[in-house]
Amino acid sequence: MRVVITGGAGFLGSHLCDFFIEKGWDVLCVDNLVTGAESNVAHLLSHSQFQFTKQDVSKYIEVPGPVDAVLHFASPASPPDYLKLPIQTMKVGALGTHNSLGLAMAKKAKFLLASTSECYGDPEVSPQPETYWGHVNPVGPRGVYDEAKRFAEALTMAYHRYHGLDTRIVRIFNTYGPRMRLNDGRALPNFLYQALVGEPITVYGDGKQTRSFCYVSDLIEGIYRLLESNEHEPVNIGNPRELTILEFAERVRSLVGTKAPIVLRPLPQDDPKRRCPDIAKARRILNWEPKVNLEEGLQITYDFFKRQVAGTGRKT
């Protein structure tokens, strides 16, 4: 079996590469390294079943030989990235999805789209089920990511209905683990980095907004089960354990053992007040739910970040 993973050198994509290699698949990792890093897959470069190609999937994708599955994970995914790269984010969501779907069509392969909980915007319903259509500001600064993914979902379903392509859509909620970038800009990397170097921990808004954090290995298992299923409509994959950002910051402070203060900054425009997945569908059709608790996952991620910070020469 052979899989093409776009965005395969990113945080989630690189873990998917590991997973499929361990399953015995041949893996072609495609990434332009704008937000991904070759270091994430460096340990695979000498593997006989792994191949890396540097390419922007917003341009035509040509892959020689047979392909059994195309997993489209290419896209900036953190607010600092997609706010800095708004047009590229829209292009990879539109043109990149179109090209990836075209590749799957040409190879008669399964297609899986990495969508996002951001499709729900700043939700008026919580937890968010797949049947909720969302509350998104299409012209706000975050709209470039939210609407790119919503368009990608619509295009994927159009290919399924019109061309009969065998498609899947996963809506990914907040995920964490090793290989997140120090400058990722999302809550967990920010908190861990700041705590490790003794800087004040920055919380936006009053800290009462909620998130739910899924450890990366749980997410990857859910994605694989979805790929192997017969479900074509979107499926939430995430951890339904909800906590406030302020509670999360306190957990990180306690784990690191820092006395650095927590400082409040203004909440960015359209930042969601609640984010929690309804995973009843994943439980029912995939027999999936997260296994790694927050304490265990945070410890593993902390150990990774500690090594990363030490590598920068900053004192911890």
C-alpha positions as CSV (number, residue, x, y, z in Angstrom):
1,M,0.0,0.0,0.0
2,R,1.2,3.5,-0.8
3,V,0.0,6.8,0.7
4,V,0.7,10.4,-0.3
5,I,0.7,12.8,2.6
6,T,0.6,16.5,1.7
7,G,2.0,18.7,4.5
8,G,3.8,15.5,5.6
9,A,6.7,17.4,7.2
10,G,4.4,19.4,9.5
11,F,3.5,18.5,13.1
12,L,0.6,16.2,12.3
13,G,1.8,15.1,8.9
14,S,5.1,13.8,10.2
15,H,3.4,11.7,12.9
16,L,1.2,10.3,10.1
17,C,4.3,9.5,8.1
18,D,5.6,7.5,11.2
19,F,2.3,5.8,11.6
20,F,2.0,4.6,8.0
21,I,5.7,3.5,7.9
22,E,5.1,1.4,11.0
23,K,2.0,-0.1,9.3
24,G,4.3,-1.2,6.4
25,W,3.0,1.3,3.8
26,D,5.2,3.2,1.3
27,V,4.9,6.9,2.2
28,L,5.4,9.9,-0.1
29,C,5.7,13.0,1.9
30,V,5.0,16.2,0.0
31,D,5.7,19.6,1.7
32,N,7.0,23.0,0.7
33,L,8.5,23.5,4.2
34,V,6.8,26.9,4.7
35,T,5.5,25.9,8.1
36,G,6.8,22.3,8.1
37,A,10.4,21.3,8.8
38,E,12.5,18.6,7.2
39,S,13.9,17.8,10.7
40,N,10.4,16.3,11.5
41,V,11.0,13.6,9.0
42,A,14.8,13.4,9.0
43,H,14.8,10.1,10.8
44,L,12.8,8.6,7.9
45,L,14.9,9.9,5.0
46,S,17.0,6.8,4.9
47,H,14.0,4.4,5.2
48,S,13.5,2.4,2.0
49,Q,9.7,2.9,2.1
50,F,9.8,6.7,2.6
51,Q,10.2,9.4,0.0
52,F,10.2,13.2,0.5
53,T,9.4,15.7,-2.2
54,K,9.6,19.5,-1.7
55,Q,6.6,20.9,-3.5
56,D,3.8,23.5,-3.2
57,V,0.6,21.5,-3.6
58,S,-1.2,24.7,-4.8
59,K,0.6,23.8,-8.1
60,Y,-0.1,20.7,-10.1
61,I,0.9,17.5,-8.4
62,E,2.5,14.7,-10.4
63,V,3.2,11.4,-8.7
64,P,4.6,8.4,-10.7
65,G,3.3,5.0,-9.9
66,P,0.3,3.6,-8.0
67,V,-1.2,5.4,-5.0
68,D,-3.8,3.9,-2.6
69,A,-4.6,6.9,-0.5
70,V,-4.1,10.7,-0.5
71,L,-4.1,12.5,2.8
72,H,-4.3,16.3,2.4
73,F,-2.8,17.9,5.5
74,A,-0.9,20.8,3.8
75,S,-1.9,24.2,5.3
76,P,-0.7,26.8,7.8
77,A,-2.7,25.9,10.9
78,S,-1.8,28.3,13.7
79,P,-3.2,31.9,13.8
80,P,0.2,33.6,13.5
81,D,1.0,31.5,10.4
82,Y,-2.3,32.0,8.5
83,L,-2.5,35.7,9.5
84,K,1.0,36.2,8.1
85,L,0.2,34.0,5.0
86,P,-3.5,34.7,4.3
87,I,-3.4,34.3,0.5
88,Q,-1.2,31.1,0.6
89,T,-3.6,29.7,3.2
90,M,-6.6,30.3,0.9
91,K,-4.7,28.9,-2.0
92,V,-3.7,25.7,-0.3
93,G,-7.3,25.2,0.9
94,A,-8.7,25.8,-2.6
95,L,-6.1,25.0,-5.2
96,G,-4.2,22.5,-3.0
97,T,-7.4,20.6,-2.2
98,H,-8.4,20.6,-5.9
99,N,-5.0,19.3,-6.9
100,S,-4.9,16.6,-4.2
101,L,-8.4,15.5,-5.1
102,G,-7.3,15.4,-8.8
103,L,-4.4,13.1,-7.8
104,A,-6.7,10.8,-5.9
105,M,-9.0,10.7,-8.9
106,A,-6.2,9.9,-11.3
107,K,-4.9,7.1,-9.1
108,K,-8.4,5.8,-8.1
109,A,-7.2,6.3,-4.5
110,K,-9.0,7.1,-1.3
111,F,-8.9,10.7,-0.3
112,L,-8.9,12.1,3.3
113,L,-9.1,15.8,4.0
114,A,-7.7,17.3,7.2
115,S,-10.4,19.8,8.1
116,T,-10.7,21.6,11.4
117,S,-12.9,22.6,14.3
118,E,-12.4,26.2,13.1
119,C,-15.3,25.3,10.6
120,Y,-17.5,25.9,13.7
121,G,-16.0,29.4,14.2
122,D,-17.0,31.1,17.5
123,P,-19.7,28.5,18.2
124,E,-23.2,29.2,19.6
125,V,-23.5,25.4,20.4
126,S,-21.3,23.4,22.7
127,P,-20.0,20.8,22.5
128,Q,-20.0,21.0,18.7
129,P,-21.6,18.1,16.7
130,E,-20.9,17.6,13.1
131,T,-24.4,18.7,12.3
132,Y,-23.7,22.2,13.5
133,W,-23.1,24.5,10.6
134,G,-20.9,27.0,12.5
135,H,-20.7,30.7,13.3
136,V,-17.9,32.0,11.2
137,N,-17.0,35.6,10.2
138,P,-16.0,35.2,6.5
139,V,-14.4,38.6,6.3
140,G,-12.6,38.7,9.6
141,P,-8.8,38.0,9.8
142,R,-9.3,34.4,10.8
143,G,-11.7,33.8,7.9
144,V,-8.8,33.0,5.6
145,Y,-8.3,29.7,7.5
146,D,-11.9,29.0,8.5
147,E,-13.3,29.6,5.0
148,A,-10.5,27.8,3.2
149,K,-11.3,24.7,5.2
150,R,-15.1,25.1,4.7
151,F,-14.5,25.4,1.0
152,A,-12.2,22.4,1.0
153,E,-15.0,20.3,2.7
154,A,-17.5,21.5,0.1
155,L,-15.1,20.6,-2.8
156,T,-14.4,17.2,-1.3
157,M,-18.1,16.4,-1.0
158,A,-18.6,17.6,-4.6
159,Y,-15.9,15.2,-5.8
160,H,-17.6,12.4,-3.8
161,R,-21.1,13.1,-5.1
162,Y,-20.2,14.1,-8.7
163,H,-17.2,11.8,-9.5
164,G,-17.9,9.0,-7.0
165,L,-14.5,9.6,-5.3
166,D,-14.0,7.6,-2.1
167,T,-13.5,10.6,0.3
168,R,-13.2,11.2,4.1
169,I,-13.3,14.4,6.1
170,V,-11.8,14.7,9.6
171,R,-12.5,17.8,11.7
172,I,-9.5,18.1,13.9
173,F,-9.8,19.8,17.3
174,N,-6.9,21.2,19.3
175,T,-4.0,18.6,19.2
176,Y,-0.7,18.7,21.0
177,G,2.5,16.7,21.3
178,P,6.2,16.5,20.2
179,R,7.2,18.3,17.0
180,M,5.0,21.4,17.7
181,R,7.2,24.4,16.9
182,L,8.5,26.7,19.7
183,N,7.1,29.7,17.8
184,D,3.8,28.0,16.8
185,G,1.7,30.7,18.5
186,R,-1.0,28.4,19.9
187,A,-1.7,28.1,23.6
188,L,0.3,25.1,24.5
189,P,3.6,25.9,22.8
190,N,3.4,29.5,24.0
191,F,2.8,28.5,27.6
192,L,5.5,25.8,27.6
193,Y,8.1,28.0,26.0
194,Q,7.4,31.0,28.2
195,A,7.4,28.9,31.3
196,L,10.6,27.1,30.4
197,V,12.5,30.4,29.8
198,G,11.0,32.2,32.8
199,E,8.9,34.7,30.8
200,P,5.4,35.8,31.9
201,I,2.8,33.4,30.6
202,T,0.5,35.3,28.2
203,V,-3.3,34.6,28.3
204,Y,-5.5,36.4,25.9
205,G,-8.9,37.7,27.1
206,D,-10.0,36.9,30.6
207,G,-8.8,33.3,30.3
208,K,-12.3,31.9,30.7
209,Q,-12.6,30.7,27.1
210,T,-12.3,27.0,26.8
211,R,-10.4,24.5,24.7
212,S,-10.0,20.7,24.7
213,F,-6.6,19.1,24.0
214,C,-6.1,15.8,22.3
215,Y,-2.7,14.1,22.4
216,V,-1.3,13.5,18.9
217,S,-1.2,9.7,19.0
218,D,-4.9,9.5,19.8
219,L,-5.6,11.8,16.9
220,I,-3.5,9.8,14.4
221,E,-5.3,6.6,15.5
222,G,-8.7,8.3,14.9
223,I,-7.6,9.5,11.5
224,Y,-6.5,6.0,10.5
225,R,-9.8,4.4,11.7
226,L,-11.7,7.0,9.6
227,L,-9.6,6.2,6.5
228,E,-10.5,2.6,6.9
229,S,-14.2,3.3,7.5
230,N,-16.9,3.9,5.0
231,E,-17.9,7.3,6.3
232,H,-17.9,10.1,3.8
233,E,-19.3,13.0,5.8
234,P,-17.2,15.0,8.4
235,V,-16.2,13.3,11.7
236,N,-14.9,15.2,14.7
237,I,-11.7,13.8,16.2
238,G,-10.7,15.5,19.5
239,N,-10.7,15.2,23.3
240,P,-14.0,16.2,24.9
241,R,-12.4,17.1,28.2
242,E,-12.9,20.9,28.3
243,L,-11.0,23.3,30.4
244,T,-10.4,27.1,30.5
245,I,-7.3,28.6,29.1
246,L,-6.5,30.0,32.6
247,E,-6.7,26.5,34.1
248,F,-4.5,25.2,31.3
249,A,-1.9,27.9,31.9
250,E,-1.9,27.0,35.6
251,R,-1.3,23.4,34.8
252,V,1.7,24.3,32.7
253,R,3.1,26.5,35.4
254,S,2.7,23.7,37.9
255,L,4.3,21.1,35.6
256,V,7.3,23.3,34.8
257,G,7.6,24.6,38.3
258,T,7.9,28.2,37.4
259,K,6.8,31.2,39.4
260,A,6.4,33.4,36.3
261,P,3.2,35.4,36.5
262,I,0.2,35.0,34.2
263,V,-0.5,38.2,32.3
264,L,-3.7,39.0,30.4
265,R,-3.7,40.5,26.9
266,P,-6.6,41.6,24.7
267,L,-8.5,38.8,23.0
268,P,-7.9,38.6,19.2
269,Q,-10.8,39.3,16.9
270,D,-13.2,36.3,16.4
271,D,-11.2,34.1,18.8
272,P,-13.6,31.3,19.8
273,K,-15.0,31.4,23.4
274,R,-15.6,27.7,23.5
275,R,-14.1,24.7,21.7
276,C,-15.2,21.2,22.6
277,P,-15.9,18.3,20.3
278,D,-19.0,16.1,20.4
279,I,-17.4,12.8,19.6
280,A,-20.5,10.6,19.7
281,K,-20.2,9.9,16.0
282,A,-16.5,8.8,16.3
283,R,-17.4,6.6,19.2
284,R,-20.3,5.0,17.2
285,I,-18.8,4.5,13.7
286,L,-15.1,4.3,14.5
287,N,-15.2,2.8,18.0
288,W,-12.7,5.6,18.8
289,E,-12.1,7.8,21.8
290,P,-9.0,9.4,23.3
291,K,-6.8,7.2,25.6
292,V,-4.0,9.5,26.6
293,N,-4.9,11.7,29.6
294,L,-3.8,15.4,29.8
295,E,-1.3,14.8,32.6
296,E,0.6,12.0,30.6
297,G,0.5,13.9,27.3
298,L,1.7,17.1,28.8
299,Q,4.6,15.4,30.5
300,I,5.8,13.9,27.1
301,T,5.3,17.3,25.4
302,Y,7.1,19.1,28.2
303,D,10.1,16.8,27.9
304,F,10.2,17.5,24.1
305,F,10.0,21.2,24.6
306,K,12.7,21.2,27.3
307,R,15.1,19.6,24.8
308,Q,14.1,22.0,22.1
309,V,14.6,25.1,24.3
310,A,18.0,23.7,25.5
311,G,19.0,23.4,21.8
312,T,18.4,27.1,21.4
313,G,20.8,28.0,24.1
314,R,18.1,29.6,26.3
315,K,18.4,28.8,30.0
316,T,15.5,26.8,31.5
